[in-house]
Amino acid sequence: MTKYTIVPATVKRLARQVIDIEKEALNLSHKSLDEQFIKAVDVIANCKGRVVVLGIGKSGIIGRKISATLASTGTPSFFVHPVEALHGDLGMITPGDVILAISFSGQTEEINKILPSLERRKLTIISMTGHPHSKLALMSDIHLTVHIAREACPYNLAPTASTTATLAVGDALAICLMKIKHFEKRDFAQFHPGGSLGKLLTQQVKDVMRTGKNNPTVGQTATVKDALFVMTQTGAAGACSVVDKKGKLLGYFTDGDLRRILQTGANVINKKITEVMTKNPYHILDTVPAIDAAKMIHQTRVDNLPVLDKTGKVVGIIDEKDLIEFLAMLDKK
């Protein structure tokens, strides 16, 4: 068995060359978006059927991904292998469908053999190729040119930059259509009920938050010492809500607040919590999707949030760890 010598510096250099070539292909694709792309979006957005994606080899693999992305973001789509189409699967394609044929050379024989049949059925054909004068491009109603300077393969043979650029243009189509069709987060959850994102979209904060004895709260007359005792007794959240007599949020106190105060040299252990708490803290309602809590925690760079009901009463606390553990629990089911 041959043992190969790995030179780290050489590997890094080659890898960066590949990425640089593919970055260039993406930049060229970015610049090449034109009226044909807009026309493609218009045709697909207003079609009454599905987007039928065709492709062979690496283009077929990319085509399957583009079709899956379209379908999962609100544009009905499926992939048909051109060889299978030549042997009966053309029957899957119905009036009102739009064809998206992918071939970087534009000369893929199996695809080009199918086109006359699709034209006779008066189906709109959109092609994605790297050669605007190829047979496939010329036989299409709409042509999207995938521009690249060269493949990342040292022999300019293996599809690398071309597949990256094709996938990017396909993603651009899907996301443009998603926005035009007003495909929202809740729609996404219906299409992805089993995924982590779908779980966070379909579950509400109240399904994830800590409540009862695990929800650290103190009254407005409490001291810092009282707050620290409650925070320690109720687990590792490292925070507590400060509430009035009706249980409504007055402020929030975290172990981060304590560390910052201690760095000033102040003796705060017996101070009233209302003197050192954060007033008007970030908070979230218990009825919003759990994904909103995850987003707020990320955007505000906090570890946790107090959770309120619609009356402003503190009903729980949600921690970044709770979201991670919740997803892990669901994945085991």
Beta strands, then each sheet from edge to edge (+ up, - down):
strand 1: 51-54
strand 2: 77-80
strand 3: 98-102
strand 4: 124-129
strand 5: 142-145
strand 6: 217-219
strand 7: 239-243
strand 8: 249-254
strand 9: 278-279
strand 10: 284-285
strand 11: 304-308
strand 12: 314-319
sheet 1: 2+ 1+ 3+ 4+ 5+
sheet 2: 6+ 7+ 8- 9+
sheet 3: 10+ 11+ 12-
end
